[in-house]
Amino acid sequence: MARRPNKDNHVNLIERIRSLAKSKNADVVKQELSGEFPEDIAHSLGRLPVDEGIDLLSKLDDLQAAAVMVELPTETARQYMTELPDTVLAAYLDVLPMDDALDLQEELDPERFEALLEVIPDEDAREIRRLMVYPKGSVGRVMTERFFEVKPDMSMWQLLADLRTAPLEKYETVNDVYVVDDDRFLQGIFSLRKALRADPETKASELMNKEVVVAAVEETDEDAARRMSKYGFYALPVVDDHGRMMGLFTGDDAQSILREADTKDVLALGAVSGTAESYVSLGVWQLFKRRFPWLLGLFVAESLTGQVMRHYGKGDELNLAPLTFFIPLIIGAGGNSGSQVTTTITRALAIGEITPRDWFLVVRREVVVAILIGLSLGVAGYLRAALPPPLGWSSGVSLSLVVASSLPAVVLWSASVGSLLPLTAKRMNLDPAVMSAPFISTFVDATGLVIYFEIALRILKGHFL
């Protein structure tokens, strides 16, 4: 029976996996999860403690467990591999397609990965080592060598006979047939549908299309993926500098690469650094490291606005109270922090990593991250206000305390609003990206000023107001 994945299925699967993680019966776990997609299982494992996830993974068949491992976010996979024994990892490498097996290298120490290659069959190890020769981020790293190739003089009945008798693992995809000569130069391509409809005696050379769009083995995988998307192909043949066919760049790999590249661009627009990791898999410290450097840089940049205000407010012509010099710092920090949170949560909602039902998990995590960021910026703000020129503005202890206290409060407030806005919009069937991004800056600007001035009233007791 066909099953269409939807949000309710994902929620139910998460609950089922939480329950199965406590089961001691491996047969029950295998039976319950036998029809589930590896991507969905991996998504659900991200909600479990690592020890429970590893225990559940060990109850699955090697092939299914290996497929789940490949789909786990990098940080989560790294934690799993630290705990899993070499015998288990070697079994995973043995059953995975070679390009997927190579993905596991990113989460392992080079020495340990090399030791695993000594355990798996020599043919598989040689193929992985051939892929490892190519630069990281290149097509050669993600191509498969298991494609459907024929010689120019092969007839269609021979081709179909080979396809019927070939082991399932011989070809990763059979949508297209690639014609190569004895020296492995790519001659042309034709679809399997053409082969099925052609006369059985027709030769491959008669059926093939000689105008082939290819990918170079050392070009970036993102460039090749965008070319594949442009032409709507299922795969691209990969050739070396001389035109010899080296492998096949498949559509599933291209989709993953484009999704990661586009997500990284979106996060960068929101001043969030790092790779496109699952939101749920990232800990508080990892979220802090991805956001704080950008916020600190923007904090320094926004102090230039305050410097301009301070310059024009020193004389008698303009009467600018000292409190106003720090408004760009306070409001900027709040707006930037809220934008980071909103961008991150909107992205996680868009690709199904979280749902509005996860609001408590999101808010709890963002509050802790905001406290860490706010305290760090508070220290930076105090030093900026209290230190003498050129490092600071010699604003005195009282005003420096106002700045140091306001920054954590405004950042915490903006992060709370920024995390709830996309979730609320999603619950109301509105586009979180359209609603959240413009609203967060306007709302935090106004409320941030209220927080700043209220703290100033209580600390300064009218000294500057």
C-alpha positions as CSV (number, residue, x, y, z in Angstrom):
1,M,0.0,0.0,0.0
2,A,1.4,3.4,-0.9
3,R,2.2,5.7,1.9
4,R,2.5,9.4,1.5
5,P,4.8,11.1,4.1
6,N,3.1,13.9,6.0
7,K,3.6,15.9,9.2
8,D,1.3,13.6,11.2
9,N,3.3,10.6,10.0
10,H,6.5,12.3,11.2
11,V,5.1,13.1,14.6
12,N,3.8,9.5,15.0
13,L,7.1,8.1,13.9
14,I,9.0,10.2,16.5
15,E,6.7,8.8,19.3
16,R,7.0,5.3,18.0
17,I,10.8,5.5,17.9
18,R,10.9,6.9,21.4
19,S,8.9,3.9,22.5
20,L,10.9,1.4,20.4
21,A,14.2,2.7,21.8
22,K,13.1,1.2,25.2
23,S,12.3,-2.2,23.6
24,K,14.7,-5.1,24.1
25,N,13.3,-7.1,21.3
26,A,15.3,-6.5,18.1
27,D,12.8,-8.4,16.0
28,V,10.0,-6.1,17.0
29,V,12.1,-3.0,16.2
30,K,13.0,-4.4,12.8
31,Q,9.4,-5.2,12.0
32,E,8.1,-1.9,13.1
33,L,10.7,0.1,11.2
34,S,11.1,-2.1,8.1
35,G,8.9,0.1,5.9
36,E,10.1,3.5,7.1
37,F,12.4,5.7,5.0
38,P,15.9,6.1,6.3
39,E,15.5,9.9,6.2
40,D,12.5,9.8,8.5
41,I,14.2,7.5,11.0
42,A,17.3,9.7,11.0
43,H,15.1,12.8,11.7
44,S,13.5,11.0,14.6
45,L,16.7,9.7,16.1
46,G,17.8,13.4,16.4
47,R,15.2,13.7,19.2
48,L,16.7,10.8,21.2
49,P,19.7,10.8,23.5
50,V,22.7,9.3,21.7
51,D,22.9,6.2,23.8
52,E,19.2,5.3,23.1
53,G,19.7,6.1,19.4
54,I,22.7,3.8,19.2
55,D,20.8,1.0,21.0
56,L,17.9,1.3,18.5
57,L,20.3,1.5,15.5
58,S,22.0,-1.7,16.6
59,K,18.7,-3.6,16.3
60,L,18.2,-2.7,12.6
61,D,19.6,-4.6,9.7
62,D,23.0,-3.4,8.6
63,L,21.7,-2.0,5.3
64,Q,18.9,0.0,6.9
65,A,21.1,1.1,9.8
66,A,23.9,2.2,7.4
67,A,21.4,4.2,5.3
68,V,20.1,5.9,8.4
69,M,23.7,6.8,9.5
70,V,24.3,8.6,6.2
71,E,21.1,10.7,6.7
72,L,22.0,11.7,10.2
73,P,23.2,15.4,10.6
74,T,27.0,15.6,10.7
75,E,27.2,16.5,14.4
76,T,24.8,13.7,15.4
77,A,26.6,11.2,13.2
78,R,29.9,12.2,14.7
79,Q,28.6,11.4,18.2
80,Y,27.2,8.0,17.1
81,M,30.5,7.0,15.4
82,T,32.5,7.8,18.5
83,E,30.4,5.2,20.4
84,L,30.0,2.6,17.7
85,P,32.6,-0.2,17.4
86,D,34.8,-0.6,14.3
87,T,33.1,-3.9,13.4
88,V,29.7,-2.2,13.1
89,L,31.1,0.7,11.1
90,A,32.9,-1.6,8.8
91,A,29.6,-3.5,8.2
92,Y,28.0,-0.2,7.3
93,L,30.8,0.7,4.8
94,D,30.5,-2.7,3.2
95,V,26.8,-2.3,2.4
96,L,26.6,1.3,1.4
97,P,27.1,2.7,-2.1
98,M,30.7,4.0,-2.3
99,D,29.8,7.7,-2.5
100,D,27.6,7.3,0.6
101,A,30.3,5.3,2.3
102,L,32.8,8.2,1.7
103,D,30.4,10.6,3.4
104,L,31.1,8.8,6.7
105,Q,34.8,9.8,6.3
106,E,33.8,13.3,7.3
107,E,32.8,12.1,10.8
108,L,35.8,9.8,11.4
109,D,39.4,10.4,12.2
110,P,41.6,9.6,9.1
111,E,43.4,6.8,11.0
112,R,40.2,5.1,12.0
113,F,38.7,5.4,8.6
114,E,41.8,3.9,7.0
115,A,41.7,1.0,9.5
116,L,38.1,0.4,8.5
117,L,39.1,0.2,4.8
118,E,41.4,-2.7,5.7
119,V,38.5,-4.7,7.0
120,I,36.0,-4.3,4.2
121,P,36.3,-6.2,0.9
122,D,39.3,-5.1,-1.2
123,E,37.1,-4.1,-4.2
124,D,35.0,-1.7,-2.1
125,A,38.1,-0.3,-0.4
126,R,39.8,0.3,-3.7
127,E,36.7,2.2,-5.1
128,I,36.6,4.4,-1.9
129,R,40.3,5.2,-2.2
130,R,39.8,6.1,-5.9
131,L,37.1,8.6,-4.9
132,M,39.3,10.0,-2.0
133,V,41.9,11.1,-4.6
134,Y,39.6,13.9,-5.8
135,P,39.3,17.2,-3.9
136,K,36.7,17.7,-1.3
137,G,33.6,19.4,-2.7
138,S,34.4,18.0,-6.2
139,V,32.1,15.8,-8.4
140,G,34.7,13.0,-8.1
141,R,34.0,12.7,-4.4
142,V,30.3,12.0,-4.8
143,M,30.1,10.1,-8.1
144,T,29.3,6.4,-8.3
145,E,31.1,3.9,-10.5
146,R,28.1,1.6,-10.7
147,F,26.4,2.9,-13.8
148,F,24.8,1.1,-16.8
149,E,27.5,1.1,-19.5
150,V,27.6,-0.7,-22.8
151,K,29.9,-1.0,-25.8
152,P,28.8,0.7,-29.1
153,D,28.2,-2.6,-30.9
154,M,26.0,-4.2,-28.2
155,S,22.5,-5.0,-29.3
156,M,19.4,-4.2,-27.4
157,W,18.6,-7.9,-26.7
158,Q,22.1,-8.3,-25.2
159,L,21.6,-5.2,-23.1
160,L,18.3,-6.3,-21.7
161,A,19.6,-9.8,-21.0
162,D,22.5,-8.3,-19.0
163,L,20.1,-6.1,-17.1
164,R,17.8,-9.1,-16.2
165,T,20.7,-11.2,-14.9
166,A,22.8,-8.5,-13.2
167,P,22.9,-8.5,-9.4
168,L,20.8,-5.6,-7.8
169,E,23.9,-3.9,-6.5
170,K,25.7,-3.8,-9.9
171,Y,24.0,-0.6,-11.0
172,E,23.0,2.3,-8.8
173,T,20.7,3.7,-11.5
174,V,19.5,2.4,-14.8
175,N,17.4,5.4,-16.2
176,D,20.0,6.0,-18.9
177,V,22.5,3.8,-20.7
178,Y,26.0,5.2,-21.3
179,V,28.0,4.1,-24.4
180,V,31.7,3.9,-23.9
181,D,34.4,2.4,-26.2
182,D,37.2,0.0,-25.2
183,D,39.3,3.0,-23.9
184,R,36.4,4.2,-21.8
185,F,35.8,7.3,-23.9
186,L,32.2,8.4,-23.7
187,Q,30.5,8.0,-27.1
188,G,26.9,8.8,-26.3
189,I,23.8,8.2,-24.2
190,F,20.3,6.9,-24.6
191,S,17.4,6.1,-22.2
192,L,16.3,2.7,-21.1
193,R,12.9,3.5,-22.4
194,K,14.4,3.8,-25.9
195,A,16.1,0.4,-25.5
196,L,12.8,-1.3,-24.5
197,R,11.0,0.2,-27.5
198,A,13.8,-0.5,-30.1
199,D,14.2,-3.5,-32.3
200,P,16.2,-6.2,-30.4
201,E,18.9,-6.2,-33.0
202,T,19.5,-2.5,-32.9
203,K,23.0,-1.5,-31.8
204,A,23.8,1.0,-29.1
205,S,25.7,3.2,-31.5
206,E,22.5,3.5,-33.6
207,L,20.4,4.5,-30.7
208,M,22.7,6.9,-28.8
209,N,22.6,10.7,-28.7
210,K,26.2,11.9,-29.2
211,E,25.5,15.4,-27.8
212,V,26.0,14.7,-24.1
213,V,26.0,17.2,-21.2
214,V,28.8,16.1,-18.8
215,A,30.5,17.0,-15.5
216,A,34.2,17.3,-15.1
217,V,35.5,15.0,-12.4
218,E,37.3,17.8,-10.5
219,E,34.7,20.6,-10.9
220,T,32.7,21.7,-7.9
221,D,29.8,19.5,-7.1
222,E,27.5,22.6,-6.7
223,D,28.3,23.8,-10.2
224,A,27.5,20.3,-11.6
225,A,24.3,20.0,-9.5
226,R,23.1,23.4,-10.8
227,R,23.8,22.3,-14.4
228,M,21.8,19.1,-13.8
229,S,18.9,21.1,-12.3
230,K,19.0,23.5,-15.3
231,Y,18.5,20.8,-17.8
232,G,16.3,18.6,-15.7
233,F,18.5,15.5,-15.9
234,Y,18.4,12.5,-13.6
235,A,22.2,12.2,-13.7
236,L,25.3,13.5,-15.3
237,P,28.2,11.4,-16.7
238,V,31.5,12.3,-15.1
239,V,34.5,12.5,-17.4
240,D,38.2,13.3,-17.0
241,D,40.2,15.9,-18.9
242,H,40.5,13.6,-21.9
243,G,36.8,12.6,-22.1
244,R,37.0,9.2,-20.5
245,M,34.0,8.3,-18.4
246,M,34.9,8.0,-14.7
247,G,31.5,7.7,-13.0
248,L,28.0,9.0,-12.7
249,F,26.8,12.0,-10.7
250,T,23.2,11.1,-9.6
251,G,20.2,13.3,-8.9
252,D,19.8,12.4,-5.2
253,D,23.4,13.6,-4.5
254,A,22.7,16.8,-6.6
255,Q,19.6,17.5,-4.6
256,S,21.4,17.2,-1.3
257,I,24.2,19.4,-2.5
258,L,21.9,22.1,-3.7
259,R,19.8,22.0,-0.5
260,E,22.8,22.4,1.6
261,A,24.3,25.2,-0.5
262,D,21.0,27.1,-0.6
263,T,20.5,26.7,3.1
264,K,24.0,27.9,3.8
265,D,23.3,31.0,1.7
266,V,20.0,31.7,3.5
267,L,21.6,31.4,6.9
268,A,24.5,33.6,5.8
269,L,21.9,36.3,4.9
270,G,20.7,36.1,8.5
271,A,24.3,36.4,9.8
272,V,24.5,32.7,10.9
273,S,27.7,30.9,10.0
274,G,28.5,27.2,9.7
275,T,27.2,24.4,7.5
276,A,23.6,23.5,7.0
277,E,23.1,21.3,10.0
278,S,19.8,20.1,11.4
279,Y,18.5,22.6,14.0
280,V,17.6,19.8,16.4
281,S,21.1,18.2,16.2
282,L,22.9,21.4,17.2
283,G,23.6,22.0,20.9
284,V,23.4,25.3,22.7
285,W,27.2,25.9,22.5
286,Q,27.2,25.1,18.7
287,L,24.4,27.6,18.2
288,F,26.3,30.2,20.2
289,K,29.5,29.7,18.1
290,R,27.5,30.1,14.9
291,R,25.9,33.4,15.9
292,F,28.1,35.2,18.4
293,P,31.1,36.1,16.0
294,W,28.7,37.8,13.6
295,L,26.9,39.6,16.3
296,L,30.1,40.8,17.8
297,G,31.3,42.1,14.4
298,L,28.0,43.9,13.9
299,F,28.2,45.2,17.4
300,V,31.6,46.8,16.6
301,A,30.2,48.2,13.3
302,E,27.2,49.7,15.0
303,S,29.4,51.4,17.5
304,L,30.5,53.7,14.7
305,T,27.0,55.1,14.6
306,G,27.3,55.9,18.3
307,Q,30.7,57.5,17.6
308,V,29.1,59.8,15.1
309,M,26.3,60.8,17.6
310,R,28.9,61.3,20.3
311,H,31.0,63.5,18.0
312,Y,28.1,65.8,17.2
313,G,26.7,65.8,20.7
314,K,29.9,67.0,22.4
315,G,29.4,70.6,21.6
316,D,26.7,73.2,22.6
317,E,25.0,73.3,19.2
318,L,23.3,69.8,19.6
319,N,22.1,68.6,23.0
320,L,22.3,64.8,22.8
321,A,22.0,63.1,26.1
322,P,24.7,60.4,26.8
323,L,22.1,57.7,26.8
324,T,21.4,58.2,23.1
325,F,25.0,57.4,22.1
326,F,24.3,53.7,23.0
327,I,20.9,53.3,21.3
328,P,22.4,52.0,18.0
329,L,24.4,49.4,19.9
330,I,21.4,48.2,22.0
331,I,18.8,48.2,19.2
332,G,21.2,46.8,16.7
333,A,22.2,43.9,18.9
334,G,18.5,43.1,19.6
335,G,17.5,43.3,15.9
336,N,20.4,41.3,14.7
337,S,20.0,38.6,17.3
338,G,16.3,38.3,16.5
339,S,17.0,38.1,12.8
340,Q,19.4,35.2,13.4
341,V,16.9,33.3,15.4
342,T,14.1,34.0,12.9
343,T,16.2,32.9,9.9
344,T,17.3,29.7,11.7
345,I,13.8,28.7,12.8
346,T,12.2,29.6,9.4
347,R,14.7,27.4,7.6
348,A,14.1,24.5,10.1
349,L,10.3,24.9,9.5
350,A,10.7,25.0,5.7
351,I,12.5,21.7,5.5
352,G,10.5,19.9,8.1
353,E,13.1,19.7,10.9
354,I,10.6,21.1,13.4
355,T,6.9,21.9,13.6
356,P,4.9,24.3,15.7
357,R,4.4,21.5,18.2
358,D,8.1,21.8,19.0
359,W,7.7,25.4,20.3
360,F,8.8,24.5,23.9
361,L,11.9,22.8,22.6
362,V,12.8,25.8,20.4
363,V,12.1,28.5,23.0
364,R,14.0,26.6,25.8
365,R,17.0,26.2,23.5
366,E,16.9,29.8,22.2
367,V,16.5,31.3,25.7
368,V,19.7,29.6,26.8
369,V,21.6,30.6,23.7
370,A,20.3,34.2,24.1
371,I,21.5,34.3,27.7
372,L,25.0,33.3,26.6
373,I,25.1,35.8,23.8
374,G,23.6,38.5,25.8
375,L,26.0,38.2,28.7
376,S,28.9,38.1,26.2
377,L,27.7,41.2,24.5
378,G,27.0,42.8,27.9
379,V,30.7,42.4,28.8
380,A,31.7,43.9,25.5
381,G,29.3,46.7,25.9
382,Y,30.5,47.5,29.4
383,L,34.1,47.7,28.2
384,R,33.1,49.8,25.3
385,A,31.3,52.3,27.5
386,A,33.8,52.3,30.5
387,L,37.2,52.2,29.0
388,P,39.0,55.4,28.1
389,P,39.6,56.4,24.4
390,P,40.4,55.1,21.9
391,L,39.1,51.7,23.2
392,G,36.0,53.1,24.9
393,W,34.0,56.2,25.6
394,S,34.8,56.9,29.3
395,S,31.1,57.0,30.1
396,G,31.3,56.2,33.8
397,V,30.4,53.2,35.9
398,S,26.6,53.9,36.1
399,L,26.0,54.4,32.4
400,S,28.3,51.4,31.6
401,L,26.2,49.3,33.9
402,V,23.0,50.4,32.1
403,V,24.6,49.3,28.8
404,A,25.8,46.0,30.3
405,S,22.4,45.2,31.8
406,S,20.4,46.3,28.8
407,L,22.2,44.1,26.2
408,P,21.3,40.7,27.8
409,A,17.7,41.8,28.4
410,V,17.2,43.1,24.9
411,V,18.9,40.1,23.3
412,L,16.8,37.7,25.4
413,W,13.6,39.5,24.5
414,S,14.4,39.6,20.8
415,A,15.4,35.9,20.7
416,S,12.2,34.9,22.4
417,V,10.1,36.9,20.0
418,G,12.2,35.8,17.1
419,S,11.7,32.1,17.9
420,L,7.9,32.3,18.5
421,L,7.1,34.5,15.5
422,P,7.9,31.9,12.8
423,L,6.2,29.1,14.8
424,T,3.1,31.3,15.3
425,A,3.0,32.2,11.6
426,K,3.2,28.6,10.6
427,R,0.4,27.6,13.0
428,M,-1.8,30.3,11.4
429,N,-0.9,29.0,7.9
430,L,1.0,32.2,7.1
431,D,4.5,32.2,5.4
432,P,7.0,32.6,8.3
433,A,9.6,34.2,6.0
434,V,7.2,36.9,4.9
435,M,5.7,37.7,8.3
436,S,8.7,37.2,10.6
437,A,11.7,39.0,8.9
438,P,10.1,42.5,8.5
439,F,8.2,42.4,11.8
440,I,11.1,41.4,14.0
441,S,13.2,44.5,13.4
442,T,10.3,46.9,13.8
443,F,9.0,45.3,16.9
444,V,12.3,44.8,18.6
445,D,13.4,48.4,17.9
446,A,10.4,49.8,19.8
447,T,10.3,47.4,22.7
448,G,14.1,47.4,23.0
449,L,14.1,51.1,23.6
450,V,11.5,50.6,26.3
451,I,13.7,48.0,28.0
452,Y,16.8,50.2,27.7
453,F,15.2,53.3,29.1
454,E,13.5,51.4,31.9
455,I,16.8,49.9,33.0
456,A,18.4,53.3,32.8
457,L,15.7,54.9,35.0
458,R,16.3,52.3,37.7
459,I,20.2,52.4,37.6
460,L,20.8,56.1,36.9
461,K,18.0,57.5,39.1
462,G,17.6,60.5,37.0
463,H,21.3,61.3,36.6
464,F,21.0,61.6,32.8
465,L,17.3,62.0,32.3
